[in-house]
Amino acid sequence: MRPEREVEIKLWDWLLNRSESVKEVLFNSKNEVGARKFNVKGEINTIPDLVVFFVNHYTGEYEYAAIEVKDASNSGNVRRGSKAFTEYFKKYVEGKTKYFIEDNEIKINHFIVATQYSEEGHLMKNESVEFNEGVRGNTAIGNYIVPFKEFYKTKEFYRGMIHPFAEYRKKNNLSKTYLPSVGVLISDVITNFEKDEIKMQPGTKGMPMIQCVSYNKIKMRWRQCLMKI
């Protein structure tokens, strides 16, 4: 079994067994666990590895997240996961690709990146956790939109993906337009444990959570978001 397939199966098991809102996890090909497949039609070079079907805790709506899975044994491999935005997101919103389960087209609400360390709250191997100085003292933001604590390498990867996402929206005059979110799959370890606790007990596992930039339909604006799934 190739390393990334092992990671896909690990994520499949984690998402289905540690989340009450996840209803199904689909693979892009025949798989060892007998899960259903999704497929993509249109302009295709590569496709995401998984699609997760879940209920959004905040809206009660059913949503789909397309996940680019990377084996984090090599950090350089993780950085290539940015094509969740540069390739999959762009082709989808520009109408160049469409997603299907069997013959039924589905709407993708999130494009995210995940690794075998997602359940530990980060993407890379052997990461250190730090306090997010950008939200120090701002209890209205910390642990709700942006976490107080973040793993350093994951934070840098995430920022490196959402900055061009912001430029894309600005360039295409999309500041008031709903589009799928872009982000990473982590866990609530970063919200439920103190910095020293995480340092003392590395490898602590949590519940699935998406850290992303999403469009708030009520306030009609883009913002960072922490979303349990």
CYANA upper distance limits for C-alpha pairs under 8 A (distance plus 0.5 A):
  1 MET  CA      5 ARG  CA      7.03
  1 MET  CA      6 GLU  CA      7.33
  2 ARG  CA      6 GLU  CA      7.15
  3 PRO  CA      7 VAL  CA      7.03
  3 PRO  CA     71 ASP  CA      6.95
  4 GLU  CA      8 GLU  CA      6.64
  4 GLU  CA     69 VAL  CA      7.47
  4 GLU  CA     70 LYS  CA      6.67
  4 GLU  CA     71 ASP  CA      5.74
  5 ARG  CA      9 ILE  CA      6.72
  6 GLU  CA     10 LYS  CA      6.73
  7 VAL  CA     11 LEU  CA      6.68
  7 VAL  CA     69 VAL  CA      7.80
  7 VAL  CA     70 LYS  CA      7.96
  7 VAL  CA     71 ASP  CA      6.93
  7 VAL  CA    115 THR  CA      7.17
  7 VAL  CA    116 GLN  CA      5.86
  8 GLU  CA     12 TRP  CA      6.57
  8 GLU  CA     49 ASP  CA      7.96
  8 GLU  CA     50 LEU  CA      7.95
  8 GLU  CA     69 VAL  CA      7.06
  9 ILE  CA     13 ASP  CA      6.67
  9 ILE  CA     33 VAL  CA      8.13
 10 LYS  CA     14 TRP  CA      6.71
 10 LYS  CA    116 GLN  CA      7.40
 11 LEU  CA     15 LEU  CA      6.42
 11 LEU  CA    115 THR  CA      8.40
 11 LEU  CA    116 GLN  CA      7.42
 12 TRP  CA     16 LEU  CA      6.70
 12 TRP  CA     25 VAL  CA      6.61
 13 ASP  CA     17 ASN  CA      6.47
 14 TRP  CA     18 ARG  CA      6.03
 14 TRP  CA     19 SER  CA      8.31
 14 TRP  CA    119 GLU  CA      8.06
 14 TRP  CA    208 PRO  CA      8.39
 15 LEU  CA     19 SER  CA      6.24
 15 LEU  CA     22 VAL  CA      7.07
 15 LEU  CA     25 VAL  CA      8.21
 15 LEU  CA    208 PRO  CA      7.10
 16 LEU  CA     20 GLU  CA      8.31
 16 LEU  CA     22 VAL  CA      6.47
 16 LEU  CA     23 LYS  CA      7.66
 16 LEU  CA     24 GLU  CA      7.56
 16 LEU  CA     25 VAL  CA      7.86
 18 ARG  CA    207 MET  CA      6.29
 18 ARG  CA    208 PRO  CA      7.57
 19 SER  CA    207 MET  CA      7.11
 19 SER  CA    208 PRO  CA      7.12
 19 SER  CA    229 ILE  CA      6.80
 20 GLU  CA    229 ILE  CA      8.17
 21 SER  CA     54 PHE  CA      5.76
 21 SER  CA     55 VAL  CA      5.57
 21 SER  CA     56 ASN  CA      7.79
 21 SER  CA     57 HIS  CA      7.96
 21 SER  CA    229 ILE  CA      6.29
 22 VAL  CA     52 VAL  CA      7.55
 22 VAL  CA     53 PHE  CA      6.47
 22 VAL  CA     54 PHE  CA      4.63
 22 VAL  CA     55 VAL  CA      7.05
 22 VAL  CA    229 ILE  CA      7.08
 23 LYS  CA     52 VAL  CA      8.28
 23 LYS  CA     53 PHE  CA      6.11
 23 LYS  CA     54 PHE  CA      5.78
 23 LYS  CA     55 VAL  CA      8.15
 24 GLU  CA     52 VAL  CA      6.49
 24 GLU  CA     53 PHE  CA      5.68
 24 GLU  CA     54 PHE  CA      7.58
 25 VAL  CA     35 ALA  CA      7.63
 25 VAL  CA     36 ARG  CA      8.28
 25 VAL  CA     50 LEU  CA      7.23
 25 VAL  CA     51 VAL  CA      6.33
 25 VAL  CA     52 VAL  CA      5.08
 25 VAL  CA     53 PHE  CA      6.81
 26 LEU  CA     35 ALA  CA      6.39
 26 LEU  CA     36 ARG  CA      5.73
 26 LEU  CA     37 LYS  CA      5.67
 26 LEU  CA     38 PHE  CA      6.66
 26 LEU  CA     50 LEU  CA      6.01
 26 LEU  CA     51 VAL  CA      5.62
 26 LEU  CA     52 VAL  CA      6.87
 27 PHE  CA     31 ASN  CA      7.60
 27 PHE  CA     35 ALA  CA      7.20
 27 PHE  CA     36 ARG  CA      7.00
 27 PHE  CA     37 LYS  CA      5.35
 27 PHE  CA     38 PHE  CA      6.74
 27 PHE  CA     49 ASP  CA      6.51
 27 PHE  CA     50 LEU  CA      5.23
 27 PHE  CA     51 VAL  CA      7.11
 28 ASN  CA     37 LYS  CA      5.86
 28 ASN  CA     38 PHE  CA      5.90
 28 ASN  CA     39 ASN  CA      6.65
 28 ASN  CA     47 ILE  CA      8.03
 28 ASN  CA     48 PRO  CA      7.66
 28 ASN  CA     49 ASP  CA      6.00
 28 ASN  CA     50 LEU  CA      6.69
 29 SER  CA     37 LYS  CA      6.34
 29 SER  CA     38 PHE  CA      8.15
 30 LYS  CA     34 GLY  CA      7.93
 30 LYS  CA     35 ALA  CA      8.34
 30 LYS  CA     36 ARG  CA      8.39
 30 LYS  CA     37 LYS  CA      7.34
 31 ASN  CA     35 ALA  CA      7.17
 37 LYS  CA    101 ILE  CA      7.25
 37 LYS  CA    102 GLU  CA      8.18
 38 PHE  CA     51 VAL  CA      7.79
 38 PHE  CA     99 TYR  CA      7.68
 38 PHE  CA    100 PHE  CA      6.18
 38 PHE  CA    101 ILE  CA      5.15
 38 PHE  CA    102 GLU  CA      7.29
 39 ASN  CA     99 TYR  CA      6.40
 39 ASN  CA    100 PHE  CA      5.78
 39 ASN  CA    101 ILE  CA      6.93
 39 ASN  CA    102 GLU  CA      8.13
 40 VAL  CA     44 ILE  CA      8.04
 40 VAL  CA     47 ILE  CA      7.58
 40 VAL  CA     97 THR  CA      6.98
 40 VAL  CA     98 LYS  CA      6.07
 40 VAL  CA     99 TYR  CA      5.07
 40 VAL  CA    100 PHE  CA      6.61
 41 LYS  CA     97 THR  CA      6.06
 41 LYS  CA     98 LYS  CA      5.84
 41 LYS  CA     99 TYR  CA      7.04
 41 LYS  CA    100 PHE  CA      8.30
 42 GLY  CA     96 LYS  CA      6.17
 42 GLY  CA     97 THR  CA      4.98
 42 GLY  CA     98 LYS  CA      6.95
 43 GLU  CA     91 LYS  CA      8.06
 43 GLU  CA     96 LYS  CA      5.95
 43 GLU  CA     97 THR  CA      6.13
 44 ILE  CA     97 THR  CA      7.55
 47 ILE  CA     88 TYR  CA      7.64
 48 PRO  CA     66 ALA  CA      6.67
 48 PRO  CA     67 ILE  CA      6.13
 48 PRO  CA     68 GLU  CA      5.29
 48 PRO  CA     69 VAL  CA      7.93
 48 PRO  CA     84 ALA  CA      8.04
 48 PRO  CA     88 TYR  CA      7.92
 49 ASP  CA     66 ALA  CA      8.12
 49 ASP  CA     67 ILE  CA      6.48
 49 ASP  CA     68 GLU  CA      5.92
 49 ASP  CA     69 VAL  CA      6.42
 50 LEU  CA     66 ALA  CA      6.43
 50 LEU  CA     67 ILE  CA      5.57
 50 LEU  CA     68 GLU  CA      7.39
 50 LEU  CA     69 VAL  CA      7.97
 51 VAL  CA     64 TYR  CA      7.00
 51 VAL  CA     65 ALA  CA      6.00
 51 VAL  CA     66 ALA  CA      4.98
 51 VAL  CA     67 ILE  CA      6.46
 52 VAL  CA     64 TYR  CA      6.00
 52 VAL  CA     65 ALA  CA      5.61
 52 VAL  CA     66 ALA  CA      7.05
 52 VAL  CA     67 ILE  CA      8.11
 53 PHE  CA     62 TYR  CA      7.63
 53 PHE  CA     63 GLU  CA      6.37
 53 PHE  CA     64 TYR  CA      5.21
 53 PHE  CA     65 ALA  CA      7.22
 54 PHE  CA     62 TYR  CA      6.23
 54 PHE  CA     63 GLU  CA      6.05
 54 PHE  CA     64 TYR  CA      7.00
 54 PHE  CA    229 ILE  CA      7.42
 55 VAL  CA     60 GLY  CA      6.42
 55 VAL  CA     61 GLU  CA      6.12
 55 VAL  CA     62 TYR  CA      5.01
 55 VAL  CA     63 GLU  CA      6.60
 55 VAL  CA    229 ILE  CA      7.83
 56 ASN  CA     60 GLY  CA      5.67
 56 ASN  CA     61 GLU  CA      5.93
 56 ASN  CA     62 TYR  CA      6.69
 56 ASN  CA     63 GLU  CA      7.09
 56 ASN  CA    229 ILE  CA      7.22
 57 HIS  CA     61 GLU  CA      8.47
 57 HIS  CA    227 MET  CA      8.41
 57 HIS  CA    228 LYS  CA      7.54
 57 HIS  CA    229 ILE  CA      7.47
 63 GLU  CA    107 LYS  CA      8.16
 63 GLU  CA    108 ILE  CA      7.65
 63 GLU  CA    109 ASN  CA      6.50
 64 TYR  CA    106 ILE  CA      8.26
 64 TYR  CA    107 LYS  CA      7.21
 64 TYR  CA    108 ILE  CA      5.53
 64 TYR  CA    109 ASN  CA      5.95
 64 TYR  CA    110 HIS  CA      7.14
 65 ALA  CA    108 ILE  CA      6.39
 65 ALA  CA    109 ASN  CA      6.28
 65 ALA  CA    110 HIS  CA      4.98
 65 ALA  CA    111 PHE  CA      6.34
 65 ALA  CA    112 ILE  CA      7.57
 66 ALA  CA    108 ILE  CA      7.17
 66 ALA  CA    110 HIS  CA      6.65
 66 ALA  CA    111 PHE  CA      5.50
 66 ALA  CA    112 ILE  CA      6.83
 67 ILE  CA     84 ALA  CA      8.05
 67 ILE  CA    111 PHE  CA      6.59
 67 ILE  CA    112 ILE  CA      5.50
 67 ILE  CA    113 VAL  CA      6.03
 67 ILE  CA    114 ALA  CA      7.16
 68 GLU  CA     81 GLY  CA      6.75
 68 GLU  CA     84 ALA  CA      6.58
 68 GLU  CA    111 PHE  CA      8.30
 68 GLU  CA    112 ILE  CA      6.79
 68 GLU  CA    113 VAL  CA      5.33
 68 GLU  CA    114 ALA  CA      6.80
 69 VAL  CA     81 GLY  CA      7.87
 69 VAL  CA    113 VAL  CA      6.52
 69 VAL  CA    114 ALA  CA      5.52
 69 VAL  CA    115 THR  CA      6.17
 70 LYS  CA     77 ASN  CA      7.10
 70 LYS  CA     78 VAL  CA      6.02
 70 LYS  CA     81 GLY  CA      7.12
 70 LYS  CA    113 VAL  CA      8.06
 70 LYS  CA    114 ALA  CA      6.83
 70 LYS  CA    115 THR  CA      5.57
 70 LYS  CA    116 GLN  CA      8.26
 71 ASP  CA     77 ASN  CA      7.37
 71 ASP  CA     78 VAL  CA      7.37
 71 ASP  CA    115 THR  CA      6.31
 71 ASP  CA    116 GLN  CA      7.17
 72 ALA  CA     77 ASN  CA      7.13
 72 ALA  CA     78 VAL  CA      6.29
 72 ALA  CA    115 THR  CA      6.46
 72 ALA  CA    116 GLN  CA      7.26
 72 ALA  CA    117 TYR  CA      8.05
 72 ALA  CA    123 LEU  CA      7.45
 72 ALA  CA    124 MET  CA      6.14
 72 ALA  CA    125 LYS  CA      6.71
 73 SER  CA     77 ASN  CA      8.49
 73 SER  CA    124 MET  CA      8.48
 73 SER  CA    125 LYS  CA      7.20
 74 ASN  CA     78 VAL  CA      7.50
 75 SER  CA     79 ARG  CA      7.12
 75 SER  CA    124 MET  CA      6.58
 75 SER  CA    125 LYS  CA      7.73
 76 GLY  CA     80 ARG  CA      7.31
 77 ASN  CA     81 GLY  CA      7.73
 78 VAL  CA    115 THR  CA      8.21
 78 VAL  CA    123 LEU  CA      8.08
 78 VAL  CA    124 MET  CA      7.79
 79 ARG  CA    157 PHE  CA      7.40
 81 GLY  CA    113 VAL  CA      6.62
 82 SER  CA     86 THR  CA      6.93
 82 SER  CA    113 VAL  CA      7.98
 82 SER  CA    161 MET  CA      6.60
 83 LYS  CA     87 GLU  CA      5.34
 83 LYS  CA     88 TYR  CA      6.91
 84 ALA  CA     88 TYR  CA      5.63
 84 ALA  CA     89 PHE  CA      6.59
 84 ALA  CA    111 PHE  CA      6.33
 84 ALA  CA    112 ILE  CA      6.67
 84 ALA  CA    113 VAL  CA      7.13
 84 ALA  CA    182 VAL  CA      8.20
 85 PHE  CA     89 PHE  CA      5.25
 85 PHE  CA     90 LYS  CA      6.93
 85 PHE  CA    111 PHE  CA      7.43
 85 PHE  CA    161 MET  CA      7.58
 85 PHE  CA    165 PHE  CA      7.76
 85 PHE  CA    182 VAL  CA      7.12
 86 THR  CA     90 LYS  CA      6.60
 87 GLU  CA     91 LYS  CA      6.52
 88 TYR  CA     92 TYR  CA      6.59
 88 TYR  CA    111 PHE  CA      8.04
 89 PHE  CA     93 VAL  CA      6.71
 89 PHE  CA    111 PHE  CA      6.92
 89 PHE  CA    180 PRO  CA      8.18
 89 PHE  CA    182 VAL  CA      8.39
 90 LYS  CA     94 GLU  CA      6.44
 91 LYS  CA     95 GLY  CA      6.69
 91 LYS  CA     96 LYS  CA      5.40
 91 LYS  CA     97 THR  CA      6.19
 92 TYR  CA     96 LYS  CA      6.35
 92 TYR  CA     97 THR  CA      5.56
 92 TYR  CA     98 LYS  CA      6.96
 93 VAL  CA    179 LEU  CA      7.76
 98 LYS  CA    105 GLU  CA      7.55
 98 LYS  CA    106 ILE  CA      8.33
 99 TYR  CA    105 GLU  CA      6.17
 99 TYR  CA    106 ILE  CA      6.14
 99 TYR  CA    107 LYS  CA      7.67
 99 TYR  CA    108 ILE  CA      8.08
100 PHE  CA    104 ASN  CA      5.78
100 PHE  CA    105 GLU  CA      4.74
100 PHE  CA    106 ILE  CA      6.01
101 ILE  CA    105 GLU  CA      6.97
101 ILE  CA    106 ILE  CA      7.51
108 ILE  CA    180 PRO  CA      7.19
109 ASN  CA    179 LEU  CA      8.06
109 ASN  CA    180 PRO  CA      4.97
109 ASN  CA    181 SER  CA      6.88
110 HIS  CA    180 PRO  CA      5.45
110 HIS  CA    181 SER  CA      5.14
110 HIS  CA    182 VAL  CA      6.43
110 HIS  CA    183 GLY  CA      8.19
111 PHE  CA    180 PRO  CA      7.41
111 PHE  CA    181 SER  CA      6.69
111 PHE  CA    182 VAL  CA      5.50
111 PHE  CA    183 GLY  CA      7.04
112 ILE  CA    182 VAL  CA      6.25
112 ILE  CA    183 GLY  CA      5.25
112 ILE  CA    184 VAL  CA      5.27
112 ILE  CA    185 LEU  CA      6.82
112 ILE  CA    210 ILE  CA      8.37
112 ILE  CA    212 CYS  CA      8.48
113 VAL  CA    183 GLY  CA      7.13
113 VAL  CA    184 VAL  CA      5.20
113 VAL  CA    185 LEU  CA      6.49
114 ALA  CA    118 SER  CA      6.41
114 ALA  CA    123 LEU  CA      7.03
114 ALA  CA    184 VAL  CA      6.63
114 ALA  CA    185 LEU  CA      5.64
114 ALA  CA    186 ILE  CA      7.83
115 THR  CA    123 LEU  CA      6.00
115 THR  CA    124 MET  CA      8.13
116 GLN  CA    123 LEU  CA      7.88
117 TYR  CA    121 GLY  CA      7.34
117 TYR  CA    122 HIS  CA      6.24
117 TYR  CA    123 LEU  CA      5.76
117 TYR  CA    124 MET  CA      7.18
117 TYR  CA    125 LYS  CA      7.65
117 TYR  CA    186 ILE  CA      8.38
118 SER  CA    122 HIS  CA      5.60
118 SER  CA    123 LEU  CA      5.95
118 SER  CA    185 LEU  CA      6.42
118 SER  CA    186 ILE  CA      4.88
118 SER  CA    187 SER  CA      6.76
118 SER  CA    208 PRO  CA      8.45
119 GLU  CA    186 ILE  CA      6.43
119 GLU  CA    187 SER  CA      5.71
119 GLU  CA    205 LYS  CA      5.70
119 GLU  CA    206 GLY  CA      6.10
119 GLU  CA    207 MET  CA      7.33
119 GLU  CA    208 PRO  CA      7.12
120 GLU  CA    186 ILE  CA      7.52
120 GLU  CA    187 SER  CA      6.66
120 GLU  CA    189 VAL  CA      7.02
120 GLU  CA    203 GLY  CA      6.17
120 GLU  CA    204 THR  CA      6.12
120 GLU  CA    205 LYS  CA      5.09
120 GLU  CA    206 GLY  CA      6.72
121 GLY  CA    151 PHE  CA      8.13
121 GLY  CA    186 ILE  CA      4.94
121 GLY  CA    187 SER  CA      4.88
121 GLY  CA    188 ASP  CA      7.07
121 GLY  CA    189 VAL  CA      6.07
121 GLY  CA    190 ILE  CA      6.63
121 GLY  CA    205 LYS  CA      7.94
121 GLY  CA    206 GLY  CA      7.71
122 HIS  CA    127 GLU  CA      7.97
122 HIS  CA    151 PHE  CA      6.58
122 HIS  CA    154 THR  CA      6.23
122 HIS  CA    186 ILE  CA      6.08
122 HIS  CA    187 SER  CA      8.09
123 LEU  CA    153 LYS  CA      8.27
123 LEU  CA    154 THR  CA      6.12
123 LEU  CA    186 ILE  CA      7.80
124 MET  CA    153 LYS  CA      7.11
124 MET  CA    154 THR  CA      7.04
127 GLU  CA    151 PHE  CA      6.61
127 GLU  CA    152 TYR  CA      7.18
127 GLU  CA    153 LYS  CA      7.04
128 SER  CA    151 PHE  CA      6.12
128 SER  CA    152 TYR  CA      6.57
128 SER  CA    153 LYS  CA      8.42
128 SER  CA    199 LYS  CA      8.12
129 VAL  CA    149 LYS  CA      7.18
129 VAL  CA    150 GLU  CA      6.09
129 VAL  CA    151 PHE  CA      4.67
129 VAL  CA    152 TYR  CA      6.45
129 VAL  CA    195 LYS  CA      7.20
129 VAL  CA    198 ILE  CA      8.08
129 VAL  CA    199 LYS  CA      7.86
130 GLU  CA    149 LYS  CA      6.17
130 GLU  CA    150 GLU  CA      6.17
130 GLU  CA    151 PHE  CA      6.64
130 GLU  CA    152 TYR  CA      6.98
130 GLU  CA    195 LYS  CA      7.58
131 PHE  CA    148 PHE  CA      6.42
131 PHE  CA    149 LYS  CA      5.07
131 PHE  CA    150 GLU  CA      6.98
131 PHE  CA    195 LYS  CA      8.00
132 ASN  CA    136 ARG  CA      7.26
132 ASN  CA    147 PRO  CA      7.75
132 ASN  CA    148 PHE  CA      5.69
132 ASN  CA    149 LYS  CA      5.87
132 ASN  CA    150 GLU  CA      6.87
133 GLU  CA    148 PHE  CA      8.41
135 VAL  CA    139 THR  CA      8.14
135 VAL  CA    141 ILE  CA      7.04
135 VAL  CA    142 GLY  CA      6.27
135 VAL  CA    146 VAL  CA      7.98
135 VAL  CA    147 PRO  CA      8.48
135 VAL  CA    148 PHE  CA      6.91
136 ARG  CA    142 GLY  CA      8.27
136 ARG  CA    148 PHE  CA      7.76
138 ASN  CA    142 GLY  CA      6.77
139 THR  CA    143 ASN  CA      8.36
140 ALA  CA    144 TYR  CA      7.91
141 ILE  CA    145 ILE  CA      5.86
141 ILE  CA    146 VAL  CA      6.51
141 ILE  CA    147 PRO  CA      8.28
142 GLY  CA    146 VAL  CA      5.69
142 GLY  CA    147 PRO  CA      5.40
142 GLY  CA    148 PHE  CA      5.46
143 ASN  CA    147 PRO  CA      4.51
143 ASN  CA    148 PHE  CA      6.17
143 ASN  CA    191 THR  CA      6.40
143 ASN  CA    226 LEU  CA      8.13
144 TYR  CA    225 CYS  CA      7.44
144 TYR  CA    226 LEU  CA      6.53
145 ILE  CA    223 ARG  CA      8.23
145 ILE  CA    224 GLN  CA      5.91
145 ILE  CA    225 CYS  CA      4.87
145 ILE  CA    226 LEU  CA      5.95
146 VAL  CA    224 GLN  CA      7.04
146 VAL  CA    225 CYS  CA      7.07
146 VAL  CA    226 LEU  CA      7.26
147 PRO  CA    190 ILE  CA      7.50
147 PRO  CA    191 THR  CA      7.05
147 PRO  CA    226 LEU  CA      8.27
148 PHE  CA    190 ILE  CA      8.38
148 PHE  CA    191 THR  CA      8.00
149 LYS  CA    190 ILE  CA      6.37
149 LYS  CA    191 THR  CA      7.85
149 LYS  CA    195 LYS  CA      7.41
150 GLU  CA    154 THR  CA      8.06
150 GLU  CA    155 LYS  CA      6.80
150 GLU  CA    190 ILE  CA      7.05
151 PHE  CA    155 LYS  CA      6.53
152 TYR  CA    156 GLU  CA      6.84
153 LYS  CA    157 PHE  CA      6.70
154 THR  CA    158 TYR  CA      6.47
155 LYS  CA    159 ARG  CA      6.54
156 GLU  CA    160 GLY  CA      6.53
157 PHE  CA    161 MET  CA      6.92
158 TYR  CA    162 ILE  CA      6.78
158 TYR  CA    183 GLY  CA      7.18
158 TYR  CA    184 VAL  CA      7.41
159 ARG  CA    163 HIS  CA      6.49
160 GLY  CA    164 PRO  CA      7.78
161 MET  CA    165 PHE  CA      7.05
161 MET  CA    183 GLY  CA      8.18
162 ILE  CA    166 ALA  CA      6.65
162 ILE  CA    182 VAL  CA      7.50
162 ILE  CA    183 GLY  CA      7.81
162 ILE  CA    213 VAL  CA      7.61
163 HIS  CA    167 GLU  CA      6.94
164 PRO  CA    168 TYR  CA      6.52
165 PHE  CA    169 ARG  CA      6.91
165 PHE  CA    182 VAL  CA      8.23
166 ALA  CA    170 LYS  CA      6.75
167 GLU  CA    171 LYS  CA      6.43
168 TYR  CA    172 ASN  CA      6.63
169 ARG  CA    173 ASN  CA      6.38
169 ARG  CA    174 LEU  CA      5.21
169 ARG  CA    175 SER  CA      6.53
170 LYS  CA    174 LEU  CA      6.67
170 LYS  CA    175 SER  CA      6.96
174 LEU  CA    178 TYR  CA      8.42
175 SER  CA    221 ARG  CA      7.26
175 SER  CA    222 TRP  CA      7.59
176 LYS  CA    220 MET  CA      6.48
176 LYS  CA    221 ARG  CA      6.53
176 LYS  CA    222 TRP  CA      8.40
177 THR  CA    215 TYR  CA      8.35
177 THR  CA    220 MET  CA      8.34
178 TYR  CA    215 TYR  CA      6.33
178 TYR  CA    217 LYS  CA      7.73
179 LEU  CA    214 SER  CA      8.31
179 LEU  CA    215 TYR  CA      7.40
180 PRO  CA    214 SER  CA      7.45
180 PRO  CA    215 TYR  CA      8.26
181 SER  CA    212 CYS  CA      6.72
181 SER  CA    213 VAL  CA      6.00
181 SER  CA    214 SER  CA      4.95
181 SER  CA    215 TYR  CA      7.52
182 VAL  CA    212 CYS  CA      5.89
182 VAL  CA    213 VAL  CA      6.21
182 VAL  CA    214 SER  CA      7.53
183 GLY  CA    210 ILE  CA      7.32
183 GLY  CA    211 GLN  CA      6.03
183 GLY  CA    212 CYS  CA      4.42
183 GLY  CA    213 VAL  CA      6.92
184 VAL  CA    210 ILE  CA      6.27
184 VAL  CA    211 GLN  CA      5.93
184 VAL  CA    212 CYS  CA      6.86
185 LEU  CA    208 PRO  CA      7.56
185 LEU  CA    209 MET  CA      6.43
185 LEU  CA    210 ILE  CA      5.18
185 LEU  CA    211 GLN  CA      6.95
186 ILE  CA    208 PRO  CA      6.66
186 ILE  CA    209 MET  CA      5.82
186 ILE  CA    210 ILE  CA      6.50
186 ILE  CA    211 GLN  CA      7.50
187 SER  CA    205 LYS  CA      7.92
187 SER  CA    206 GLY  CA      5.62
187 SER  CA    207 MET  CA      5.63
187 SER  CA    208 PRO  CA      5.08
187 SER  CA    209 MET  CA      5.29
187 SER  CA    210 ILE  CA      8.05
188 ASP  CA    192 ASN  CA      6.58
188 ASP  CA    206 GLY  CA      5.89
188 ASP  CA    207 MET  CA      6.04
188 ASP  CA    208 PRO  CA      7.13
188 ASP  CA    209 MET  CA      6.61
188 ASP  CA    228 LYS  CA      8.29
189 VAL  CA    193 PHE  CA      6.37
189 VAL  CA    198 ILE  CA      8.48
189 VAL  CA    204 THR  CA      7.65
189 VAL  CA    205 LYS  CA      7.14
189 VAL  CA    206 GLY  CA      5.63
189 VAL  CA    207 MET  CA      8.02
190 ILE  CA    194 GLU  CA      8.22
193 PHE  CA    197 GLU  CA      6.59
193 PHE  CA    198 ILE  CA      6.93
194 GLU  CA    198 ILE  CA      6.91
195 LYS  CA    199 LYS  CA      6.87
196 ASP  CA    200 MET  CA      6.61
197 GLU  CA    201 GLN  CA      6.56
198 ILE  CA    202 PRO  CA      6.16
198 ILE  CA    204 THR  CA      7.67
207 MET  CA    228 LYS  CA      8.25
208 PRO  CA    228 LYS  CA      6.65
208 PRO  CA    229 ILE  CA      6.25
209 MET  CA    226 LEU  CA      7.29
209 MET  CA    227 MET  CA      5.94
209 MET  CA    228 LYS  CA      4.77
209 MET  CA    229 ILE  CA      6.07
210 ILE  CA    225 CYS  CA      8.40
210 ILE  CA    226 LEU  CA      6.31
210 ILE  CA    227 MET  CA      5.54
210 ILE  CA    228 LYS  CA      6.82
210 ILE  CA    229 ILE  CA      7.69
211 GLN  CA    224 GLN  CA      7.99
211 GLN  CA    225 CYS  CA      6.34
211 GLN  CA    226 LEU  CA      5.22
211 GLN  CA    227 MET  CA      6.94
212 CYS  CA    224 GLN  CA      6.24
212 CYS  CA    225 CYS  CA      5.87
212 CYS  CA    226 LEU  CA      7.12
212 CYS  CA    227 MET  CA      8.45
213 VAL  CA    222 TRP  CA      7.24
213 VAL  CA    223 ARG  CA      5.97
213 VAL  CA    224 GLN  CA      4.81
213 VAL  CA    225 CYS  CA      6.37
214 SER  CA    222 TRP  CA      6.14
214 SER  CA    223 ARG  CA      6.27
214 SER  CA    224 GLN  CA      6.82
214 SER  CA    225 CYS  CA      7.07
215 TYR  CA    220 MET  CA      7.36
215 TYR  CA    221 ARG  CA      6.20
215 TYR  CA    222 TRP  CA      4.92
215 TYR  CA    223 ARG  CA      6.98
216 ASN  CA    220 MET  CA      5.86
216 ASN  CA    221 ARG  CA      5.98
216 ASN  CA    222 TRP  CA      6.57
216 ASN  CA    223 ARG  CA      7.76
217 LYS  CA    221 ARG  CA      7.65
